[in-house]
């Protein structure tokens, strides 16, 4: 059975399509642009089928671009088409390695199709409705926090306009009230779903992780069974270290890859700082790093990684965090 690869470059209003045959050595991609709406999704599927290509012989690939690609991914998956949603950083790296020179939506769609043919990425599975709802709520909460900080920064700038200052104060009051209401909504939603509530209680048994951090991790990680090891979860979040070594002279400090879920990574930063002081396992771990003259920032990143290991263990086992048990194993 010959496969065809459909690369989709997603934009807010449009989808650029590139269709190529998998068996050809140098496949010539067919291109088309459709609207990023239901009629556009239907038009894209019809465009493929008009060429006599069965749905089960098509592998669609698109980048994870926030919510803009969700609609077409859901539509095509429900229509019986294999869909993969991949990290944009992987596509970018592949483009550099393959010598891509063009930087257009049409060229990007061809690149995504070529990536799918080369690497055969794993198939995408949509989130369960209750996880998707939780993710939408916690991401809105994060957006409110970001807007509040922006308004505070403008207030601190002391702009020379009394009306503008008054407007900023009104905005701050409104956003603060919305943030408070959103936090209550998230907590209420967790309580309405016993599965989510039980999982949140498990995660908050780890000192350093509060209710909202637990909600954010559940929403962003989704299904823990996707990860066979804690290292896989660490890589998914983008906290896996990357060494910079070349020959005998280049020995740059290791840095995290940052090729993962940035929202989950951000959600762990302040909990890691708290855990350094109050979580006995993390505290002892960071003291050992301090003795090895690791910088404070390196300690926090390592604490974030260690927290993820604890999250993985608690989530997988279904048992609350027990520092005495871990201390005995250490």
N, C-alpha and C positions, 0 to 999 in steps of 0.2 A: 504494500500500500504506500503510495507516494504522498508525502506530507507537503502542505503549503504553510508558509509562515506569513502572518499578517502583523506587521509592526504598526503601532498607533502612537503618534506623537500628540499628546493631549494639551490643549489650550483651553482657556475659559469658555470660549464660544465655538471653537472648531476642533475637529479631529483630522489630522493628516494620516492617510493610510498608505502603506506600502506592502504589496502582496508579491511574494516570490515563491518559486517552486523549489522544494527541498532537494530534489535529486540532481539538479543542474550544478555544474562546477562553478560557473559564474552566472548565477541567476539574474535575469533582468527583471527588476521590480516594476510592477504596475502601480501607479500612483492615483490617488483620489483624495479630495477633501470634502468632508460633510460637516453639518452642524453638530455641536455637542448637545444634542437633545434626542428624545425618543425617535423622532422622524429620521434624524441623522443615523441613529443606530440601525434602524430598519433598512435605511438606504445602504449602509455599509454591508450588512449581511446579504442583501439582495445583489449587490455588486459582485460579491464573491460567488454566490450561487449561480449567477448568470453565466459564469465561466465553467459551469458543470462540475464544480468542486463540492463534494459532500461536506456537511458540517463537521463530521467526525474525522476529516482529513485536514482540518485547519487548526493551527496552533497560534493563538493570538498572544502578543506580548506588548505590554505598555509599562511605563514607569509609574512608580508610586508618587503621585503629585497631589497630595492632599485629597480633597473631595471631588476634584474635577474629573477624575477618571473612574469614579465609583459607578456612575450610571451605566457607562458602556460595558464595564467589566461585569456588572450584575446582569445586564441584558443578554450579553453573548453567552455567559455561563449558563443562564437559564434556558438559552436556546440550544444547548447541547454542544457548545464549542469549547475546546480546551483553552483556558486563559491563564497567563502568568503575569504577575505584577511584580516588577523587580526594582531593586534599589537604583536610583538614578546615578549614584556614584559608580556602579558597576558598568553601566552603559557608557559613561564618560570615559572610564579607564579603557574600555574596549575600543572606543573611538580613537583615543590617542595611540593605542597599540596598533590599530589597523591603518593609521595614517589618514584619518578623515580630515578633509580640508574644508569642505562646505559646512556652513553653519546656518542652515535653513530648516524650517519645519519639515519640508519634504525630504531633505537629506537625513534628518534625525529619525524619521519614520523608517527609512531604508536601513539605517544603522541598527535600529531596534529589531527589525526583522532578521538581519544578519546575526545579531547577538543570539536571538532565540534559536536560530538554526545551528549555531556553533555550540552553544552551551546547554541547550535543552533544559531551560529553567523549570523548577518544580511548579506544579499547578497551583493556582490561587484558590483558596476557599473563603467564601464570604463569612464575615463575623456573625455569630448568633445575634438575633435582634436585641436581646437584653444587654449584650456587651457593646453593641454598636450605639445603643442609647446612652450607656454609661460613658463611652468614649466621647460622644458628642457633648455631653454635659461637662466633663472634666476639661475638655479642650476649650469650651466656652469660658469656663472658670479661669483657665490660664490666660486667655485673651483679655478678660477683664483685668486681671492682675497686671498685665503688660500695659494696658491703657492707663490704669491708675498710676503706674510708675512714670509714664510719659507726662501725665498732667502734673505730677509732683515735681518732676524735673523742670517743667516750664514755670511753675510757681517759684521754685528756688532761684530761677534766673532773674526774678523780680523785673519783669517786663514793664517799661515805663508807660503803662496805660491802665488807669483805674477800671474802665469797663472790661478790658481783657482779663484783668486779675479777678474781677467779680465773676466773669463767665467761667474762668478756670475753677474757681471755688465751687460754683454750682455744678460743674461737670464732676468734680471730685466727690461731692456729696452724693450725686446721683449714682456714679460708678461704684462707690463704696457700699451704698445700699443694695445695688444689684449684686455685688460680690457676696455680700452677706446672705442674700436670698438664694444665690446659686449654691453656696456651700450647704445651706439647709436642704436644698433640693437634692443634692448629691447624697447626703447622709440619709434622707428619707427614701431615696430610690434604693439604696443598699438594703435598708431594712425591709423594703417591700419584696425583695428577692432573697429568700433564705440561703440559696447557694452563694450569692455574692456576699451576703452579710457574714456567713460562716467563714468564707475565705478572707474577708477583710479582717475579721477577728484573729485569724491565724497570723496574718502578716503583721498586725499591730502588736503581736506578742514579742516581736523583735524590737528591742529598744532602739529608738531613733526613727521608727516608721510610725507616723500618725495616721489618722483616719483618711485624710485627703490624699496623702502619699500612697496609701494602700489602694484607694480607688483609682488613682492615676496608673499605678503599676498594673492592676487588674485590667484596666481599659486598654492600655498600650500593649501589654504582653498577650492578652487574649487567652490563648490555649497553651498551657505549660507543656503539654504532651508533645508539642512540636519539637522540643529540645531534649535530646538524649543525655546531655551533660550540662553542668552549669557553665562550662566554657562556651558552649553554643549560645546560651542566653546572654552571656557577657558580650559576645561578638554581635548579637542581634541589637543590643543596646549601643554598641560602638565604644565599649570600654576596653576592648582587647588591645594589648600593647603592640606597637610597631617599632621594631629595631631599625636603626640607621647605621649600618656598618658596610664598609667597602675596603677591601684589601687589608693592609696592616695599620693604616694611619687614620682612617675615618672611623670615629667612634662617637657618634652623636647620642645624646640622651634619648631613651625610648619615649615615645609619645603614644597616646591612645589613637585608634584608627579614626574615630568619629564617623565611621561609615555605618551608622545604625539609627535607631529610633532616638532622635534628638530630644523629643518631649520626655521620654522615660529617663533619659540621661539627666536632663535638667531637674526632673522630679527627685533625683537621688542626691543632689548636691548638698542642700541644707540638712537633710536627714543624716548624711555621712558626717557632717560637722558635729551634729548632736550625738551621734553614735560614738564618735571619738572620745567623748567625755563620759557618756552614761551607759554604753553597752560594754560589758566586761570583755567580751571577745574582741570587739573592734578596738577598744582602748589598749588592751595588751598587744594586739597586732601593730597598732600605730606606734606604741612605745618601742617595739623592736625596730621599726623603720626609722624612728628618731635616733636610736643608737647607731644605726648604719648611716647617719647623717643625710637622710632623705629630707628634701625640702618640704615645707608645710603643704604646698599645693600637691606634691607627689603623694603625700600621706592621705590627703582628702580623696584623691582619685583612687588610690589603693583601697581606701575605706569604702568608697562607692562600689568597687568591684567585690569586696568582701561581703558587703550587704547583699549584693545580688546572689552570691553563693548561698547566703542564709535564706534569702527569699526562695530560691530554687528548692532547697532542702525542706523547708516548712511546707511549701505549696505541694511538692511532690508527695511528701509523706503524709500530709493531712494532720500533722501533729504540731502543737505550739512549740515555739522556740524554747530550748532548754540549755542555758549557758553552762550548767554543771556537766551535762553530758558531753558537750563539745570540749570543755576543759579537760575532761578525763581522756578524750581521744588525742588531745594535742600533745 
